[in-house]
Structure formats: structure tokens, C-alpha cells
Amino acid sequence: MTETKSRAGDVMPQPLEQAANPGAEVKSAMAGFLNAFNGFQSDVKKSLQQQEERLTMLDRKQMTYARPVLSAHAELDVPHKKAFGAYLRSGDDDGLRGLVLEGKAMSTAVAADGGYLVDPQTADSIRSMLVSTSSLRAIANVVQVEATSFDVLVDRSEVGAGWATEAAATTETATPLIERISIPLHELSAMPKASQRLLDDSAFDVEGWLAGKIATRFIRAEASAFINGDGVDKPKGFLQATKVANGSWTWGNLGYIPTGAAADFATTDAVDCIISLVYALGADYRANAAFVMNSKTSGAVRKMKDADGRFMWSDGLAAGEPARLMGYPVLICEDMPDIAANAYAIAFGDFNAGYTIAERPDLRILRDPFSAKPNVLFYASKRVGGDVTDFAAIKLLKIAVS
């Protein structure tokens, strides 16, 4: 038997079977994996906890100070609105000079004299008030132009025609005539004022006030000019055209139908003149025709009855729907003449074809803090014109025997 000896401090080598044991290596590797996984899990928990604390802090701040919810899109008009408000209140134009005006919102460049275009929101409010209140705009043809005048080409004749045979020569027929009507644009202006102290008050809605004052001034001026304007520095009203009896009507004139009485409607069969007025208009125009009269005339007309005692006037069935006379809408325009001798109190026709309103789409405002101190003047202007473009599309009712 052999005796194994070792010296003190020497490490005895392990047996070969123990050194090659795979279970120990797996156990060691598994312990290292678990340690690494525990570290990763701890890092994830720490990160989630920090994120939750941050969200809680933001939520508390928003609820504490009642902050509004962030918008998903930027309000593009806000910078211009603020700069325009600063210009109106104090004359500070630095904000407006630094803005880049988009072509789709502004169609006229800023002039060097200090004038600036009204911001889109204010201009839209003025335009909507004009359309809803200015009488003839509701039924006339309104066009937007970028020039100083608007030309309308009217084909007022027909091409000649005739029956032809197989062997006979074809003869020359009549050639159509084209009429050119030019509508110049005139400047319409308003100049309201406000004290500087009122403008300095932050609670004062200067833009809303300015829009209302300008719209009121423009409405009154346009409503009168589209009917009675003489065409000198203002639109030409349709009542300024030459008027002749409808039986002798020619192009360039407006035909009229008499009422049969000197200063009023006829005492018997008063509605007959209304019927004659309707059928004096061509059938092509009657489809889109409307009556135009003032309130006093409408009060007299709505009393008329037919032979069976039925009223010829009928009120609109829905809110905002105009009243109707013989089935045609009635536009109440206070600038129409009252019932009097030789007055043209009622107009009937297709005004979309017969009368054209041309206007520039921009509105200019110039702030003047010097001319009327301590008040500030706001000079607003726009360009608009109007004239008859189809003399066959409008007929008039004259208060006369013939």
C-alpha cells in the first residue's frame, strides 16, 4: 500500500471526476444570470417610478393652475391679430412690419403711407354684414375684381337662320351683336373715431367696434347707390337708366308698366298691374325673378286680392324665407320710392342677370392719431361699383295713368 504525503501548505489536486463535474458549472452560470436579471429588473422599476412621478407632477400643475388643453394646431392668425390690435390702440406698427403677409389672406401690398389691411377675421365679419343687410346684394350678381373697372360683354341679338333646300344656294344670315358695358370701381369710405383713453382700455373690443361702425356706414351708402346712384363717384343705380313704356322698349332702356291711376293703384282690379308687370318680363328671366319695393309699398300691395278674394301676398313659411307675391320672392329695400305720382315704386326682374356689383376684395384702414387729438381717426376705404348689365332683365311699375 502506497502512502501519499504532502507538504504543509500544498493544495491537494482534486480528483479528475470532481473537476469535470458539469453540474457545478451550470449552477454557477445560473447564479450569474439571476444576479444580472435582478439588476435589470431593479433598473426598470426605478425608471418606471421616475416616469410616474413626473406625470403626477405635470398633472398636479395643470389642475392647480387650470391651464388650458394644448391645441393640436397653431392659430395662424393670432400673431397678425395681436400686431393689428397694437397698431389700432397705440399706433405701434413694429409688429405689423415684422409679419410675412400671405397672398391668400391679403391681395394688396402694404403702402408706404402707413396703411394696413384689416386682419382676416375683422374683414370677414364686415363682409358677412354687407351680404345679409345690404339689400340689392342678396339678389344681384356680385363679382370680385383686381382692376379699376369690370367689363361685361352682353350678347343682345340672335344669329340669323333660315330654311334651306338641297339645291338652292344658302344666303347670308344676320350676325350677332355684342354689347360692352364697363363698370368703374368707386371708392367708398368711412372715418369713425375713438378717444385714446377708450383705446387704452384693455376691455374695449376695438376690432368689433370698428367692424360694426364701418359696416353700418357702408351698408347705408351702398344700398342707396345701387338703386339711386347717379354714377358720379359712386355706383350707378338701376333707377337712373332711361325708362320707356314697355310697348316701345329698346336696348339701353328699362321698360315700365303703368298702374292705371295718377297717384296710386287703380281703385278696381288693382292687382292687374302687378300681373301685367310679371308677364312683361321674358319667360327666361321670370324663373329667377324677384320683386323689389320698400316697406310702405309692400304694406299696400299685401292688401291686394284676386277675383276670388284670395290675397296675392304670402308670408314665408320658414324663418328667414322672404315673403312672396304671386309666387315670386319680395326684397324689402327702403331706398325704393314711395307710392306717389310718376314714381317707380316696384321693380321686378332677374337682378342676377340685370345688375352687376363689382368690388375689390380688400379693405384698407389708416390710423390717424394727429388730426383730431385727443381722438384717433380710423379711415377705412374700399372700392365698389355697379350698373345695369342686361336691360331686358328688369321691368318697373310706374304710378301713372299711362
Disulfide bonds with the S-S distance in Angstrom:
none
